[in-house]
Amino acid sequence: MKVTSLPVITDRAVPSGNHCPDTRPARPPTPAAEQRARQDVQTRLERRFPDVPSETLETTAAESFAHLADARVRHYVPVLAFKRASRQLSGRFDTRGDAGGAA
């Protein structure tokens, strides 16, 4: 399995060639960046839980983002939303998508 790094979801351009670029956001993400983050979380959930219906994944991701709607530091919301959604789905489905626990 080829391991690739996921891009940082931000509107800030990082100059190429820097060894350790400063990726801290300079300002809150734009609505377009937030939408890309939501799509990225959805895609990652689909890869992790391939047998779970996409409607379930979409609902769980939306609930996770809604839980973090008032977060002051928006840069980390996609990571936290993915982790929250993964925990919720792992409680109901294992990685093969079989039903587990109480639904």
GROMACS elastic network, one bead per residue, 0.5 to 0.9 nm:
[ bonds ]
;  ai    aj funct       b0    kb
    6     9     6  0.88251   500
    7    10     6  0.88378   500
    8    23     6  0.82089   500
    9    12     6  0.87855   500
    9    29     6  0.86955   500
    9    33     6  0.66105   500
    9    34     6  0.81587   500
    9    36     6  0.72950   500
    9    37     6  0.61242   500
    9    40     6  0.86349   500
    9    75     6  0.81143   500
    9    78     6  0.84277   500
   10    13     6  0.79726   500
   10    23     6  0.87183   500
   10    25     6  0.72679   500
   10    28     6  0.89224   500
   10    29     6  0.62750   500
   10    30     6  0.83340   500
   10    33     6  0.59722   500
   10    34     6  0.83902   500
   10    37     6  0.85429   500
   10    75     6  0.76938   500
   11    25     6  0.83345   500
   11    29     6  0.65372   500
   11    30     6  0.72325   500
   11    32     6  0.86847   500
   11    33     6  0.63568   500
   12    23     6  0.79008   500
   12    24     6  0.87953   500
   12    25     6  0.67657   500
   12    26     6  0.73162   500
   12    27     6  0.86174   500
   12    29     6  0.87408   500
   13    23     6  0.88379   500
   14    18     6  0.82939   500
   14    21     6  0.66819   500
   14    22     6  0.76968   500
   14    23     6  0.71487   500
   15    18     6  0.65657   500
   15    21     6  0.75986   500
   16    19     6  0.86125   500
   16    21     6  0.85546   500
   17    20     6  0.89988   500
   17    21     6  0.87283   500
   18    21     6  0.54465   500
   20    23     6  0.86388   500
   21    24     6  0.89920   500
   22    25     6  0.85274   500
   23    26     6  0.87039   500
   24    75     6  0.82736   500
   25    28     6  0.69446   500
   25    29     6  0.78693   500
   25    75     6  0.69604   500
   26    29     6  0.89496   500
   27    30     6  0.87199   500
   28    73     6  0.79375   500
   28    74     6  0.64739   500
   28    75     6  0.72775   500
   29    32     6  0.78855   500
   29    33     6  0.56900   500
   29    34     6  0.63696   500
   29    74     6  0.70122   500
   29    75     6  0.70833   500
   30    33     6  0.51511   500
   30    34     6  0.63214   500
   30    35     6  0.86757   500
   31    34     6  0.50083   500
   31    35     6  0.61502   500
   31    36     6  0.86567   500
   32    35     6  0.50590   500
   32    36     6  0.62515   500
   32    37     6  0.86101   500
   33    36     6  0.50519   500
   33    37     6  0.61589   500
   33    38     6  0.86877   500
   34    38     6  0.62756   500
   34    39     6  0.87210   500
   34    74     6  0.87393   500
   34    78     6  0.83155   500
   35    38     6  0.50790   500
   35    39     6  0.62914   500
   35    40     6  0.85992   500
   36    39     6  0.50607   500
   36    40     6  0.60706   500
   36    41     6  0.86408   500
   37    41     6  0.62146   500
   37    42     6  0.86052   500
   37    77     6  0.86659   500
   37    78     6  0.58798   500
   38    41     6  0.51891   500
   38    42     6  0.62524   500
   38    43     6  0.87079   500
   38    61     6  0.77297   500
   38    62     6  0.81447   500
   38    65     6  0.79815   500
   38    78     6  0.69146   500
   38    81     6  0.88599   500
   39    42     6  0.50142   500
   39    43     6  0.61577   500
   39    44     6  0.86176   500
   40    43     6  0.50832   500
   40    44     6  0.61480   500
   40    45     6  0.85768   500
   40    78     6  0.82469   500
   41    44     6  0.51196   500
   41    45     6  0.61319   500
   41    46     6  0.85977   500
   41    61     6  0.71568   500
   41    78     6  0.66379   500
   41    79     6  0.80471   500
   41    81     6  0.76284   500
   41    82     6  0.57529   500
   42    45     6  0.51585   500
   42    46     6  0.62215   500
   42    47     6  0.87890   500
   42    54     6  0.86789   500
   42    57     6  0.68861   500
   42    58     6  0.64739   500
   42    61     6  0.66086   500
   42    82     6  0.83145   500
   43    46     6  0.50652   500
   43    47     6  0.63693   500
   43    48     6  0.87378   500
   44    47     6  0.51401   500
   44    48     6  0.62161   500
   44    49     6  0.85458   500
   44    82     6  0.79780   500
   45    48     6  0.50351   500
   45    49     6  0.58285   500
   45    50     6  0.78904   500
   45    57     6  0.66641   500
   45    58     6  0.88160   500
   45    61     6  0.82452   500
   45    82     6  0.74520   500
   45    85     6  0.80157   500
   45    86     6  0.71608   500
   46    49     6  0.52360   500
   46    50     6  0.52081   500
   46    51     6  0.82056   500
   46    52     6  0.77378   500
   46    53     6  0.87688   500
   46    54     6  0.71891   500
   46    57     6  0.71291   500
   47    50     6  0.54948   500
   48    86     6  0.83484   500
   48    95     6  0.67869   500
   48    96     6  0.89377   500
   49    52     6  0.56192   500
   49    53     6  0.87486   500
   49    57     6  0.83048   500
   49    86     6  0.87441   500
   49    89     6  0.81423   500
   49    90     6  0.87887   500
   49    93     6  0.81205   500
   49    94     6  0.80484   500
   49    95     6  0.58254   500
   49    96     6  0.69750   500
   49    97     6  0.61050   500
   50    53     6  0.79947   500
   50    54     6  0.86659   500
   50    95     6  0.81110   500
   50    96     6  0.75076   500
   50    97     6  0.69404   500
   51    54     6  0.86673   500
   51    95     6  0.84543   500
   51    96     6  0.66405   500
   51    98     6  0.78874   500
   52    55     6  0.84308   500
   52    56     6  0.68191   500
   52    57     6  0.69746   500
   52    89     6  0.88107   500
   52    93     6  0.78066   500
   52    96     6  0.86956   500
   52    97     6  0.55433   500
   52    98     6  0.83686   500
   53    56     6  0.53912   500
   53    57     6  0.65734   500
   53    58     6  0.87815   500
   54    58     6  0.59752   500
   54    59     6  0.84805   500
   55    58     6  0.50460   500
   55    59     6  0.60749   500
   55    60     6  0.85175   500
   56    59     6  0.51734   500
   56    60     6  0.60855   500
   56    61     6  0.85190   500
   56    89     6  0.89420   500
   57    60     6  0.51640   500
   57    61     6  0.60414   500
   57    62     6  0.84903   500
   57    85     6  0.81335   500
   57    89     6  0.81225   500
   58    61     6  0.51809   500
   58    62     6  0.60714   500
   58    63     6  0.85803   500
   59    62     6  0.50984   500
   59    63     6  0.61382   500
   59    64     6  0.86069   500
   60    63     6  0.51254   500
   60    64     6  0.62156   500
   60    65     6  0.87384   500
   60    84     6  0.88351   500
   60    85     6  0.57214   500
   60    86     6  0.87037   500
   60    88     6  0.76899   500
   60    89     6  0.77546   500
   61    64     6  0.50525   500
   61    65     6  0.62635   500
   61    66     6  0.85424   500
   61    81     6  0.68057   500
   61    82     6  0.71134   500
   61    84     6  0.83931   500
   61    85     6  0.56923   500
   61    86     6  0.88048   500
   62    65     6  0.51589   500
   62    66     6  0.60350   500
   62    67     6  0.85702   500
   62    81     6  0.86269   500
   62    85     6  0.88423   500
   63    67     6  0.61121   500
   63    68     6  0.87536   500
   63    81     6  0.85610   500
   63    85     6  0.80253   500
   64    67     6  0.51240   500
   64    68     6  0.66063   500
   64    69     6  0.87966   500
   64    80     6  0.81488   500
   64    82     6  0.75037   500
   64    83     6  0.87866   500
   64    84     6  0.61441   500
   64    85     6  0.58898   500
   65    68     6  0.51582   500
   65    69     6  0.60960   500
   65    77     6  0.72932   500
   65    78     6  0.76634   500
   65    80     6  0.85428   500
   65    81     6  0.55313   500
   65    82     6  0.86758   500
   65    85     6  0.89804   500
   66    70     6  0.83139   500
   66    81     6  0.88473   500
   67    70     6  0.77568   500
   67    71     6  0.87359   500
   67    81     6  0.82120   500
   68    71     6  0.53210   500
   68    74     6  0.87901   500
   68    77     6  0.66485   500
   68    80     6  0.81678   500
   68    81     6  0.73099   500
   69    72     6  0.87051   500
   69    74     6  0.87844   500
   69    77     6  0.84944   500
   70    74     6  0.88699   500
   71    74     6  0.61956   500
   71    77     6  0.74260   500
   73    76     6  0.65546   500
   73    77     6  0.74868   500
   74    77     6  0.53153   500
   74    78     6  0.82077   500
   75    78     6  0.74060   500
   75    79     6  0.86197   500
   76    79     6  0.55410   500
   76    80     6  0.63152   500
   76    81     6  0.85965   500
   77    80     6  0.51175   500
   77    81     6  0.58212   500
   77    82     6  0.84406   500
   78    81     6  0.50643   500
   78    82     6  0.60735   500
   78    83     6  0.86031   500
   79    82     6  0.52256   500
   79    83     6  0.62692   500
   79    84     6  0.86415   500
   80    83     6  0.51460   500
   80    84     6  0.60895   500
   80    85     6  0.85438   500
   81    84     6  0.51165   500
   81    85     6  0.60360   500
   81    86     6  0.84353   500
   82    85     6  0.51689   500
   82    86     6  0.59680   500
   82    87     6  0.85448   500
   83    86     6  0.50877   500
   83    87     6  0.61588   500
   83    88     6  0.86500   500
   84    87     6  0.52351   500
   84    88     6  0.63140   500
   84    89     6  0.87008   500
   85    88     6  0.51163   500
   85    89     6  0.61094   500
   85    90     6  0.84374   500
   86    89     6  0.51047   500
   86    90     6  0.58495   500
   86    91     6  0.84581   500
   87    90     6  0.50685   500
   87    91     6  0.62227   500
   87    92     6  0.88685   500
   88    91     6  0.52689   500
   88    92     6  0.67263   500
   88    93     6  0.86814   500
   89    92     6  0.51261   500
   89    93     6  0.56178   500
   89    94     6  0.77973   500
   90    93     6  0.50067   500
   90    94     6  0.54562   500
   90    95     6  0.72224   500
   90    97     6  0.89791   500
   90   100     6  0.83326   500
   91    94     6  0.74180   500
   91   100     6  0.69390   500
   91   101     6  0.63065   500
   91   102     6  0.80596   500
   91   103     6  0.86147   500
   92    97     6  0.87617   500
   92    98     6  0.84201   500
   92    99     6  0.60641   500
   92   100     6  0.50675   500
   92   101     6  0.54769   500
   92   102     6  0.65180   500
   92   103     6  0.58515   500
   93    96     6  0.75152   500
   93    97     6  0.51587   500
   93    98     6  0.54411   500
   93   100     6  0.51076   500
   93   101     6  0.76113   500
   93   103     6  0.88525   500
   94    97     6  0.53266   500
   94    98     6  0.58097   500
   94    99     6  0.69892   500
   94   100     6  0.65179   500
   95    98     6  0.76466   500
   97   100     6  0.86431   500
   99   102     6  0.84152   500
   99   103     6  0.77711   500
  100   103     6  0.75660   500
